[in-house]
């Protein structure tokens, strides 16, 4: 259950969004064993319910949205020679990088600069992260894994919905966002896809230095991975001499479990690790 109350203060000309969240932490079930994607849970086992209120400044949301993405017109290049084309591509690469978009070295392809998005979002999300952490602490959460689980289940509780590849700004200009949203926008709208929800999760936990996060990018999906000591049956990878436990954020999956349909690709190394430093 997610509620939203929008309050505008005429005295200070500030707009705030007060969002009430209530969610179940799937990591708190007593799982006996797994049969594929199905958890066999101890009879009578229940999940910890968590609730909190988060206040956001609407101006921060608007600023975050405005600074992410590039005008679609930038992606069409007119040139007179190969040298001219290379110079214009370099200029476009540099301009796009200031707005969270990476231009690939080959072809006219653009992708999300995940590290840029997260680094640009941590300050504005720090208070929200502290509230989620305090909520978990009051419910008896103590270990790092428990706290990470509270954040993961919070993000999982948001609706899964795929953003468009572009947005229209106030001037009616089409802005390329490559199908992602800034974490503040995802939190405010209370929905997102694997990219946007993973970005929100990473920005929240990074904002309070809770845990290191990296992204596991596959052909049609993205997982987060956290540098955490694995427990039995965790799905994990090894990267930079450390164990990284996988976190599926699109739906309610406990830390260390991802859908079976992706396990083959993980075991075969058919993925790219995106470091977020």
C-alpha positions as CSV (number, residue, x, y, z in Angstrom):
1,X,0.0,0.0,0.0
2,X,1.5,3.3,-1.1
3,X,-0.1,6.6,-0.5
4,X,0.8,10.1,-1.7
5,X,-0.1,13.5,-0.2
6,X,1.0,16.6,-2.1
7,X,1.3,19.7,0.1
8,X,2.2,23.1,-1.1
9,X,3.4,25.9,1.2
10,X,2.4,29.3,-0.2
11,X,4.4,31.1,2.5
12,X,7.7,29.6,1.4
13,X,6.7,28.8,-2.2
14,X,8.1,25.3,-1.7
15,X,6.3,22.1,-2.8
16,X,6.8,18.9,-0.9
17,X,5.7,15.4,-1.5
18,X,4.9,13.3,1.5
19,X,4.8,9.6,0.6
20,X,3.6,6.9,2.9
21,X,5.1,3.5,2.2
22,X,4.2,0.1,3.7
23,X,5.8,-3.1,2.4
24,X,6.7,-6.7,3.4
25,X,10.3,-7.8,3.5
26,X,10.5,-11.1,1.7
27,X,13.9,-11.8,3.2
28,X,12.3,-12.4,6.6
29,X,10.4,-15.5,5.5
30,X,11.7,-18.8,7.0
31,X,12.6,-20.7,3.8
32,X,13.2,-24.4,4.2
33,X,14.4,-25.0,0.7
34,X,13.9,-24.0,-2.9
35,X,12.3,-25.9,-5.8
36,X,13.4,-24.0,-8.8
37,X,11.8,-20.5,-8.4
38,X,9.5,-21.7,-5.7
39,X,10.4,-21.2,-2.0
40,X,9.2,-23.9,0.4
41,X,8.4,-21.9,3.5
42,X,8.0,-23.2,7.0
43,X,4.4,-23.4,8.0
44,X,3.2,-20.4,9.8
45,X,6.2,-18.3,8.7
46,X,5.4,-14.7,8.0
47,X,7.2,-11.6,6.6
48,X,8.2,-8.5,8.6
49,X,6.1,-5.5,7.6
50,X,7.8,-2.2,7.4
51,X,6.3,1.3,7.1
52,X,7.7,4.8,6.8
53,X,6.9,8.3,5.5
54,X,9.4,10.0,3.1
55,X,9.2,13.7,2.3
56,X,10.7,14.9,-1.0
57,X,11.2,18.4,-2.3
58,X,9.4,18.7,-5.7
59,X,12.1,21.2,-6.9
60,X,14.8,18.5,-6.4
61,X,12.7,16.1,-8.4
62,X,12.2,18.6,-11.3
63,X,16.0,19.5,-11.3
64,X,16.9,15.8,-11.4
65,X,14.6,15.1,-14.3
66,X,15.8,18.2,-16.2
67,X,19.5,17.4,-16.0
68,X,19.1,13.8,-17.2
69,X,18.9,13.1,-20.9
70,X,19.9,14.8,-24.2
71,X,17.9,16.5,-26.9
72,X,16.9,14.0,-29.6
73,X,18.2,16.5,-32.2
74,X,21.7,16.0,-30.9
75,X,21.7,12.5,-32.2
76,X,21.6,13.5,-35.8
77,X,25.0,14.7,-37.1
78,X,25.6,16.5,-40.4
79,X,29.2,16.4,-41.5
80,X,31.4,17.3,-44.5
81,X,34.2,14.8,-44.0
82,X,35.3,11.9,-41.9
83,X,37.5,14.2,-39.9
84,X,34.5,16.5,-39.3
85,X,32.3,13.5,-38.3
86,X,34.9,12.3,-35.8
87,X,35.2,15.8,-34.2
88,X,31.4,16.2,-34.0
89,X,31.1,12.7,-32.4
90,X,33.7,13.6,-29.8
91,X,31.9,16.8,-29.0
92,X,28.6,15.0,-28.7
93,X,30.2,12.3,-26.5
94,X,31.5,15.0,-24.2
95,X,28.1,16.9,-24.1
96,X,26.1,13.8,-23.5
97,X,28.3,12.7,-20.7
98,X,27.3,15.8,-18.7
99,X,23.7,14.6,-18.8
100,X,24.0,10.9,-17.8
101,X,24.1,9.5,-21.3
102,X,27.0,7.6,-22.9
103,X,27.7,7.6,-26.6
104,X,29.1,4.3,-27.7
105,X,32.4,4.3,-29.7
106,X,30.9,2.5,-32.6
107,X,27.6,3.5,-34.3
108,X,25.2,6.1,-33.2
109,X,24.2,4.2,-30.1
110,X,23.5,5.7,-26.7
111,X,23.3,4.0,-23.3
112,X,22.7,5.0,-19.7
113,X,25.7,6.2,-17.6
114,X,24.7,4.3,-14.5
115,X,27.5,5.7,-12.4
116,X,26.7,9.3,-13.3
117,X,23.0,8.8,-12.4
118,X,23.8,7.3,-9.0
119,X,26.5,9.9,-8.1
120,X,24.1,12.7,-9.1
121,X,21.4,11.3,-6.9
122,X,22.9,10.3,-3.6
123,X,22.8,13.7,-1.8
124,X,19.1,14.2,-2.5
125,X,18.2,10.6,-1.4
126,X,20.3,10.6,1.8
127,X,17.4,11.6,4.1
128,X,15.1,9.0,2.5
129,X,17.7,6.3,3.0
130,X,18.2,7.3,6.6
131,X,14.4,7.0,7.2
132,X,14.3,3.5,5.6
133,X,17.3,2.4,7.7
134,X,15.8,3.8,10.9
135,X,12.5,2.0,10.2
136,X,14.4,-1.3,9.8
137,X,16.5,-0.7,12.9
138,X,13.3,-0.1,15.0
139,X,12.0,-3.4,13.7
140,X,15.1,-5.2,15.0
141,X,17.3,-5.3,11.9
142,X,21.0,-5.3,12.9
143,X,23.2,-7.1,10.3
144,X,24.2,-5.6,7.0
145,X,22.4,-8.3,5.1
146,X,19.2,-7.5,7.0
147,X,19.4,-3.8,6.3
148,X,20.2,-4.4,2.6
149,X,17.1,-6.6,2.5
150,X,15.0,-3.8,3.9
151,X,16.1,-1.5,1.1
152,X,15.8,-4.2,-1.6
153,X,12.2,-5.1,-0.5
154,X,11.3,-1.4,-0.4
155,X,12.3,-0.9,-4.0
156,X,10.8,-4.2,-5.1
157,X,7.4,-3.1,-3.6
158,X,7.2,-0.3,-6.2
159,X,5.2,-1.1,-9.3
160,X,7.0,-2.5,-12.3
161,X,6.5,-0.4,-15.3
162,X,8.7,0.4,-18.3
163,X,9.5,4.1,-18.9
164,X,9.5,5.5,-22.5
165,X,12.8,6.0,-24.3
166,X,12.3,9.8,-24.2
167,X,10.4,12.6,-22.5
168,X,9.1,15.9,-23.6
169,X,10.4,18.9,-21.6
170,X,8.6,22.2,-20.8
171,X,9.7,23.7,-24.2
172,X,8.1,20.7,-26.1
173,X,11.6,19.3,-26.9
174,X,12.1,15.6,-27.2
175,X,14.7,14.4,-24.7
176,X,16.4,11.0,-25.1
177,X,16.6,9.1,-21.8
178,X,17.2,5.6,-23.1
179,X,14.3,4.2,-21.1
180,X,15.5,5.2,-17.7
181,X,14.5,7.6,-14.9
182,X,16.5,9.4,-12.3
183,X,16.1,7.7,-8.8
184,X,14.2,10.7,-7.4
185,X,11.7,10.5,-10.2
186,X,11.3,6.7,-9.7
187,X,10.7,7.2,-6.0
188,X,8.3,10.0,-6.6
189,X,6.3,8.1,-9.3
190,X,6.6,4.9,-7.3
191,X,7.3,2.7,-10.3
192,X,10.1,1.7,-12.7
193,X,11.7,-1.1,-14.6
194,X,14.9,-3.1,-13.9
195,X,17.1,-0.2,-14.8
196,X,15.3,2.5,-12.9
197,X,14.6,0.4,-9.8
198,X,18.2,-0.8,-9.6
199,X,19.4,2.8,-9.9
200,X,17.1,3.8,-7.0
201,X,18.3,0.9,-4.9
202,X,22.0,1.6,-5.6
203,X,21.6,5.4,-4.9
204,X,19.8,4.8,-1.6
205,X,22.3,2.3,-0.2
206,X,25.3,4.3,-1.5
207,X,24.0,7.5,-0.1
208,X,24.5,6.2,3.5
209,X,27.6,4.0,2.6
210,X,25.7,0.9,3.5
211,X,27.2,-1.5,1.0
212,X,29.1,-1.6,-2.3
213,X,26.9,-2.2,-5.4
214,X,27.6,-3.1,-9.0
215,X,25.3,-3.9,-11.9
216,X,25.1,-7.1,-13.9
217,X,23.9,-6.3,-17.4
218,X,22.5,-8.9,-19.6
219,X,21.0,-8.7,-23.1
220,X,17.4,-8.1,-21.9
221,X,17.8,-7.6,-18.1
222,X,19.8,-6.0,-15.3
223,X,20.5,-7.2,-11.8
224,X,22.2,-5.4,-8.9
225,X,24.9,-7.2,-7.0
226,X,26.1,-6.4,-3.5
227,X,29.5,-7.1,-2.0
228,X,28.3,-9.3,0.8
229,X,29.4,-12.6,2.4
230,X,27.2,-15.2,0.6
231,X,25.1,-17.7,2.5
232,X,24.1,-21.2,1.4
233,X,22.4,-21.3,-2.0
234,X,23.0,-17.6,-2.8
235,X,23.2,-16.8,-6.5
236,X,26.5,-14.9,-6.9
237,X,29.4,-13.9,-9.1
238,X,33.0,-13.3,-8.4
239,X,34.4,-9.9,-9.4
240,X,37.6,-8.1,-8.4
241,X,38.6,-10.9,-6.0
242,X,35.3,-10.5,-4.1
243,X,32.0,-12.4,-3.9
244,X,29.0,-10.4,-5.1
245,X,25.5,-11.6,-4.2
246,X,22.8,-11.0,-6.8
247,X,19.7,-8.9,-6.1
248,X,16.6,-9.0,-8.4
249,X,14.7,-5.7,-7.9
250,X,11.9,-5.9,-10.4
251,X,9.8,-8.1,-8.1
252,X,9.8,-9.6,-4.7
253,X,12.8,-11.9,-4.6
254,X,15.0,-12.4,-1.5
255,X,18.6,-11.3,-1.7
256,X,20.7,-14.0,-3.4
257,X,17.9,-15.4,-5.5
258,X,17.2,-14.6,-9.1
259,X,14.8,-16.3,-11.6
260,X,16.0,-19.6,-12.9
261,X,15.7,-18.5,-16.5
262,X,18.7,-16.2,-16.0
263,X,20.9,-18.7,-14.1
264,X,22.3,-20.3,-17.2
265,X,23.6,-17.0,-18.5
266,X,25.1,-16.2,-15.2
267,X,26.9,-19.5,-15.0
268,X,28.1,-19.1,-18.6
269,X,29.4,-15.6,-17.9
270,X,27.0,-14.1,-20.5
271,X,26.8,-10.7,-18.8
272,X,28.7,-7.5,-18.4
273,X,29.7,-6.1,-15.0
274,X,29.2,-2.3,-14.7
275,X,31.2,-0.9,-11.9
276,X,29.6,2.1,-10.3
277,X,32.6,3.9,-8.8
